[in-house]
Amino acid sequence: MEFILYPVAIIGGLGVIYGLILAFASVKFKVEIDPKIEQVMEVTPGANCGACGYPGCSAYAEAIVKEGAAINKCAPGGQAMAEKVAKIMGVKAGAQKRKVAVILCGAGGTDRTNTTFEYNGVNHCKIMNTVGIGTNACTYGCLGGNSCVDVCLFGAISLDEFGNKTVDRDKCTGCGACVKECPRNLIVLADIGKEVHVYCSNKDKGAVAKKNCGAVACIGCKICEKKCPVGAITVEDNLARIDYDKCVSCGLCASVCPTGVLVDNKEKRGKARVTDDCIGCTLCAKVCPTEAISGSLKEKHVVDPEKCIGCEACVSKCPKKAIEVDYAD
Amino acid sequence: MELLYKLLFISISTVFVQNFVLMRFLGLCPYIGVSKKLDSALGMGMAVIFVMSMASCITYLIQYYLLVPFGLEYLQTIAFILTIASLVQFLEMGIAKYAPALYKALGVFLPLITTNCAVLGVAILNIQSTWADGTPFNFIESILQGFFAGIGFTLVLVLMAGIREKLEYSPVPESLKGMPIAFIVAGCMALAFLGFAGFKI
């Protein structure tokens, strides 16, 4: 009997003693952790993209709770996350406009680039940029190494058969990873709804730019600058640049651009649609910059698709989340 | 003199000649897993030194005051695992409460070594180790061996981390990037440590 009793008693006893010590320790050494940190952590996207400026989602959650960091810094989480965090933290979510990446160069694909030599090196833009200032005849244009595609965590930049890049605005979270990656600074973040862009970054004189570019280049003719009703376009160093803070996306500049490098992506714009949840509060109509929403108090509002520029200003205003934006593509 | 000799013997033999990672091949998982960055390697090393010393101390007492008197040496493994796991848990809670800075530095690594084979290995080897004349290690010697085993572990972990940080900037062939080159480096290090084998003090 002893040969089974002792082992059971000793190992069992050890287990019981350790269990008791740990149980005692868990009470005695209890460290209070703010439950809010966990709650905030739950609503973050968990992509750890670093767009907020913190070393990951958990660090950002901790900073929100402990240091009172701004709650609208998360690009992938966007307005939806900011509102959830606002509920947890009991603060108001400031309006945050979703930003998407725009590649300001029409070249990059094999069909639209004049190449000066054949490149057989590593397919990485930063390296390509150092080899004889790149294969692209245009020294300002896209190198075609597709580092922006590689660096995108969300698969938002797609390539067509020639290697031309398109940004998928649904997938793009505006984290800015590609902006930092591009050695030629061709990518900018623009508010969603800003759909008029100068797809060129060449600062050469018109004739040189035209000769080197395989697609269409900005020749710095200044017609757009004169036409812009809000003074949002300035031509500097033979290149037109749009100030997205001023631009109202009217598309007037695109209609007069002689080279067609200024493009108004009318058809690509989202169109707002009011769903049946609308309670007729008229908030959306008030915030709409183009007066595309109409409707009377306490009745369902209607969006005029002709006027809607897809700026999503109404989406964040609607208290019932009754506005959805449809994209053509 | 006797004590100094023993100290020297234990330190050199456990750190270099019988290094836990490269000669006994214990604790290989953290050796590969936590050697990517110098900071975390050092943190892991400190946690291992700490736990190994504490585990050597407790398991020695368990062995000679609980298992041997009742003739239960065959329960050594299970008793030691139970003891080490509870000890690490207990330490983790204690550190979290009384030394938050240390907890932040060790934090992730403490639970990782709960069931680390190197820790169990040092506990069992303490019991098995004998001097040339056949006398087993006493209490102090066991703790010393545990402590120096941790030092040896930290040494190779930090060396490995240093090499792997340099590797990041080296032109490694595409197919060898990451783990493969790390294994090759580990093999080279083990070969280098083989030079200590047969070292007589």
Boltz contact constraints between the chains, C-beta under 6 A:
constraints:
  - contact:
      token1: [A, 6]
      token2: [B, 70]
      max_distance: 6.0
  - contact:
      token1: [A, 7]
      token2: [B, 72]
      max_distance: 6.0
  - contact:
      token1: [A, 7]
      token2: [B, 75]
      max_distance: 6.0
  - contact:
      token1: [A, 14]
      token2: [B, 82]
      max_distance: 6.0
  - contact:
      token1: [A, 18]
      token2: [B, 86]
      max_distance: 6.0
  - contact:
      token1: [A, 22]
      token2: [B, 89]
      max_distance: 6.0
  - contact:
      token1: [A, 25]
      token2: [B, 90]
      max_distance: 6.0
  - contact:
      token1: [A, 25]
      token2: [B, 93]
      max_distance: 6.0
  - contact:
      token1: [A, 29]
      token2: [B, 93]
      max_distance: 6.0
  - contact:
      token1: [A, 29]
      token2: [B, 94]
      max_distance: 6.0
  - contact:
      token1: [A, 29]
      token2: [B, 97]
      max_distance: 6.0
  - contact:
      token1: [A, 31]
      token2: [B, 96]
      max_distance: 6.0
  - contact:
      token1: [A, 31]
      token2: [B, 97]
      max_distance: 6.0
